């Protein structure tokens, strides 16, 4: 990756933080885009999984930097359509908790997966997240606007994760490996807490 791209991505991540911080349900038009935008940032499970995807993509580097998050965003849209239209999906909450654990482990253990495999992994878990968002859409909301909202929020959380990983990468190879492993381990442990209802 070109050195000029790293500061730009980090800047985008930092710029996205105020946006996500104020994107709570109840601010602005809560029956469409803003409600969808706010939904992913009110649940710790969604936040951790989406940030982990960004960190994982940044660690893999190359084309994975944008293909892995794109796969997640596209598949969260598919899951959202399933949820909005009432198509049942088994073990949604289990799938979401598992995504936090597995994606946290991917960062902690620095899995070097081929890009297509990484896309498949995150895309699989994205369906569960999308279904949960779609199923909780207000009855009087616009499905399209709501979906666009939570897909944009998801993409911004990915950018935050990418920015964190790239920022960590600038502190030195050995220290950054330890920091990434620690961050991923914390995410995975949080996923276990979510799975066991401690979080």
C-alpha positions in Angstrom: 0.0 0.0 0.0 1.3 3.4 -0.8 2.4 5.5 2.2 0.1 8.3 1.2 -2.9 6.1 1.3 -2.4 5.2 5.0 -2.8 8.7 6.4 -5.8 9.3 4.1 -7.6 6.2 5.5 -6.7 7.1 9.0 -8.1 10.6 8.4 -11.3 9.1 7.1 -11.6 6.9 10.2 -11.1 9.8 12.5 -13.6 11.9 10.5 -16.2 9.1 10.8 -16.0 9.0 14.5 -18.1 12.1 15.2 -20.7 10.9 12.7 -21.1 7.5 14.4 -21.0 9.1 17.9 -24.1 11.2 17.2 -26.0 8.6 15.1 -28.3 7.4 17.9 -31.8 6.2 17.2 -34.1 9.2 17.8 -32.0 11.8 16.2 -33.5 13.3 13.0 -35.8 11.2 10.9 -36.1 8.0 12.9 -38.3 6.2 10.4 -35.9 5.9 7.5 -32.3 6.5 6.7 -31.3 7.9 10.1 -33.0 5.1 12.0 -31.1 2.6 9.9 -27.9 4.5 10.3 -28.3 4.6 14.0 -29.1 0.9 14.5 -25.6 -0.6 14.0 -24.0 1.8 16.5 -26.2 1.1 19.4 -25.2 -2.5 19.9 -21.7 -3.5 21.1 -21.9 -6.8 19.2 -22.4 -5.0 15.9 -19.8 -2.4 16.6 -17.1 -4.9 17.6 -17.7 -7.2 14.6 -17.7 -4.4 12.1 -14.5 -2.8 13.5 -12.9 -6.2 13.5 -13.7 -6.6 9.8 -11.9 -3.4 9.1 -8.9 -4.4 11.2 -8.8 -7.8 9.5 -8.9 -6.3 6.1 -6.1 -3.8 6.9 -4.0 -6.6 8.3 -4.5 -8.7 5.1 -3.7 -5.6 3.0 -3.6 -5.4 -0.8 -7.0 -5.9 -2.5 -8.4 -7.3 0.7 -8.3 -3.9 2.2 -11.4 -2.9 0.2 -12.8 -6.2 -1.0 -13.3 -7.7 2.4 -15.3 -4.8 3.8 -17.2 -4.5 0.6 -18.2 -8.2 0.8 -19.5 -7.5 4.3 -21.5 -4.5 3.3 -23.1 -6.3 0.3 -24.0 -9.3 2.3 -25.4 -7.3 5.2 -27.7 -5.8 2.6 -28.8 -9.3 1.5 -29.4 -10.2 5.2 -31.3 -7.0 5.7 -33.6 -7.8 2.8 -34.3 -11.2 4.3 -35.1 -9.6 7.7 -37.2 -6.8 6.2 -39.3 -9.3 4.1 -39.7 -11.6 7.1 -37.7 -14.6 5.8 -36.7 -16.6 8.8 -33.1 -17.2 9.6 -32.1 -19.6 12.4 -29.7 -18.8 15.2 -29.3 -15.1 14.3 -28.1 -14.0 17.8 -25.8 -17.0 18.0 -24.4 -16.1 14.6 -23.8 -12.5 15.6 -22.0 -13.5 18.8 -20.0 -16.1 16.9 -19.0 -13.4 14.4 -17.5 -11.2 17.2 -15.5 -14.2 18.5 -14.3 -15.5 15.1 -13.4 -12.1 13.7 -11.7 -11.1 16.9 -9.6 -14.3 16.6 -8.9 -13.5 13.0 -7.3 -10.3 14.1 -5.6 -11.7 17.2 -4.1 -14.7 15.4 -3.4 -12.7 12.3 -5.0 -15.2 10.0 -3.4 -15.0 6.5 -6.4 -16.1 4.5 -6.7 -15.7 0.7 -8.8 -12.7 -0.1 -11.7 -14.8 -1.5 -11.8 -16.9 1.7 -11.7 -13.8 3.9 -14.6 -12.4 1.8 -16.6 -15.6 2.3 -16.0 -15.6 6.0 -17.1 -12.0 6.7 -19.9 -12.3 4.1 -21.3 -15.3 6.0 -21.5 -13.5 9.3 -22.8 -10.3 7.6 -26.0 -12.1 6.7 -26.8 -12.6 10.5 -26.1 -8.9 11.2 -28.2 -7.8 8.3 -31.1 -10.0 9.2 -31.1 -8.6 12.7 -31.1 -5.0 11.4 -33.8 -5.7 8.9 -36.1 -7.6 11.2 -36.0 -4.7 13.7 -37.0 -2.1 11.1 -40.0 0.0 12.2 -43.2 -0.9 10.5 -43.6 2.6 9.0 -40.0 2.9 7.8 -38.9 3.0 4.2 -37.1 -0.3 3.7 -34.7 1.1 1.1 -33.8 4.2 3.1 -33.4 2.1 6.3 -31.2 -0.4 4.5 -29.0 2.3 3.0 -28.6 3.8 6.5 -27.4 0.7 8.2 -25.2 -0.2 5.2 -23.5 3.2 5.4 -23.0 3.0 9.1 -21.5 -0.4 8.6 -19.1 0.9 6.0 -18.0 3.8 8.4 -17.4 1.3 11.2 -15.2 -0.7 8.8 -13.3 2.5 8.0 -12.8 3.1 11.7 -11.4 -0.5 12.1 -9.1 0.1 9.1 -7.9 3.4 10.6 -7.2 1.7 14.0 -5.2 -1.1 12.4 -3.2 1.3 10.1 -2.5 3.5 13.1 -1.3 0.6 15.1 0.9 -0.4 12.1 2.8 2.8 12.4 4.2 2.2 15.8 6.7 -0.4 14.7 6.5 -4.0 13.5 6.9 -5.9 16.8 4.8 -3.5 18.9 2.1 -3.4 16.3 1.8 -7.2 16.2 1.4 -7.3 19.9 -1.2 -4.4 19.8 -3.2 -6.2 17.1 -3.2 -9.5 18.9 -4.2 -7.7 22.1 -7.0 -5.8 20.3 -8.3 -9.0 18.6 -8.2 -11.0 21.8 -10.2 -8.3 23.6 -12.8 -8.4 20.8 -13.0 -12.2 20.9 -13.3 -12.2 24.7 -16.1 -9.6 24.4 -17.8 -12.0 21.9 -17.7 -14.8 24.5 -19.2 -12.4 27.0 -22.0 -11.6 24.5 -22.5 -15.3 23.8 -22.8 -16.0 27.5 -25.0 -13.0 28.2 -22.4 -11.3 30.4 -22.2 -8.3 28.0 
